[in-house]
Amino acid sequence: MICVTLGKRGTVALVDGKMHFDQGRAVKAVDSTGAGDCFVGAVAALLADGQPIQAAMSYANIAASICVQRMGAAPSMPTVEEVKSVLAAERHGPR
């Protein structure tokens, strides 16, 4: 698998020879420090939980979009509840 994060444009990956794309989220970014770490950590956490790579990447894309809305690396990391809340909202309506 090859994955590229594209900031506000989202993420793109080649998974088993197929393209996977997650659209970026329109947020007011204030600090991108730690966004990559947040993304990788979220992907790793979901993969460790047995989730498919596509679901892990979609989750991580949301986690990183929450992260960039806060200052600093550690304080900006979202909780699982925050990411799940955004996931639920996006599943039930347009952004």
C-alpha positions as CSV (number, residue, x, y, z in Angstrom):
1,M,0.0,0.0,0.0
2,I,1.1,3.5,-0.8
3,C,-0.6,6.5,0.9
4,V,-0.2,10.2,0.3
5,T,-1.7,12.8,2.5
6,L,-2.8,16.0,0.6
7,G,-3.6,18.3,3.5
8,K,-6.9,20.1,2.8
9,R,-7.3,18.1,-0.4
10,G,-7.6,14.8,1.5
11,T,-5.7,11.5,1.0
12,V,-5.1,9.1,-1.8
13,A,-3.8,5.6,-1.6
14,L,-3.1,2.6,-3.8
15,V,-4.5,-0.4,-1.9
16,D,-4.3,-3.8,-3.6
17,G,-3.9,-2.1,-7.0
18,K,-7.0,0.0,-6.5
19,M,-7.1,3.8,-5.9
20,H,-8.7,4.9,-2.6
21,F,-9.5,8.6,-2.2
22,D,-10.8,10.5,0.8
23,Q,-11.9,14.0,0.2
24,G,-10.5,16.7,2.4
25,R,-12.7,18.4,4.9
26,A,-13.3,22.2,4.9
27,V,-12.0,23.3,8.3
28,K,-10.2,26.4,9.7
29,A,-6.7,25.1,10.1
30,V,-4.7,27.0,12.7
31,D,-1.6,24.7,13.2
32,S,-0.6,21.7,11.2
33,T,1.9,20.6,13.8
34,G,1.3,16.9,14.6
35,A,-1.3,16.4,11.8
36,G,0.8,13.7,10.1
37,D,1.5,12.0,13.4
38,C,-2.2,12.1,14.2
39,F,-3.0,10.5,10.8
40,V,-0.5,7.7,11.1
41,G,-1.5,7.0,14.7
42,A,-5.2,6.8,13.8
43,V,-4.5,4.5,10.9
44,A,-2.4,2.2,13.1
45,A,-5.0,2.2,15.8
46,L,-7.8,1.1,13.5
47,L,-5.6,-1.5,11.7
48,A,-4.7,-2.9,15.1
49,D,-8.4,-3.1,15.8
50,G,-8.9,-5.2,12.7
51,Q,-10.5,-2.5,10.5
52,P,-9.8,-2.5,6.8
53,I,-7.2,0.0,5.5
54,Q,-9.9,2.1,3.7
55,A,-11.9,2.6,6.9
56,A,-8.7,3.3,8.8
57,M,-7.7,6.0,6.3
58,S,-11.1,7.6,6.3
59,Y,-11.1,7.7,10.1
60,A,-7.5,9.1,10.1
61,N,-8.4,11.8,7.6
62,I,-11.1,13.0,10.0
63,A,-8.8,12.8,13.0
64,A,-6.1,14.9,11.3
65,S,-8.8,17.5,10.2
66,I,-9.7,17.9,13.9
67,C,-6.1,18.1,14.9
68,V,-5.2,21.0,12.6
69,Q,-8.0,23.1,14.2
70,R,-6.0,23.3,17.4
71,M,-2.6,24.7,18.5
72,G,0.3,22.5,19.4
73,A,1.0,18.9,18.7
74,A,-0.1,16.9,21.8
75,P,-3.0,19.2,22.8
76,S,-4.5,19.1,19.4
77,M,-4.9,15.3,19.2
78,P,-8.7,14.5,19.1
79,T,-10.3,11.9,21.3
80,V,-12.0,8.8,19.8
81,E,-15.3,10.3,20.8
82,E,-14.6,13.5,18.8
83,V,-13.7,11.5,15.6
84,K,-16.7,9.2,16.0
85,S,-19.0,12.3,16.4
86,V,-17.7,13.8,13.1
87,L,-18.1,10.4,11.4
88,A,-21.7,10.1,12.5
89,A,-22.5,13.6,11.4
90,E,-21.0,13.1,8.0
91,R,-22.8,9.8,7.5
92,H,-26.2,11.5,8.2
93,G,-25.9,14.6,6.0
94,P,-23.9,16.8,3.7
95,R,-20.8,18.6,5.0
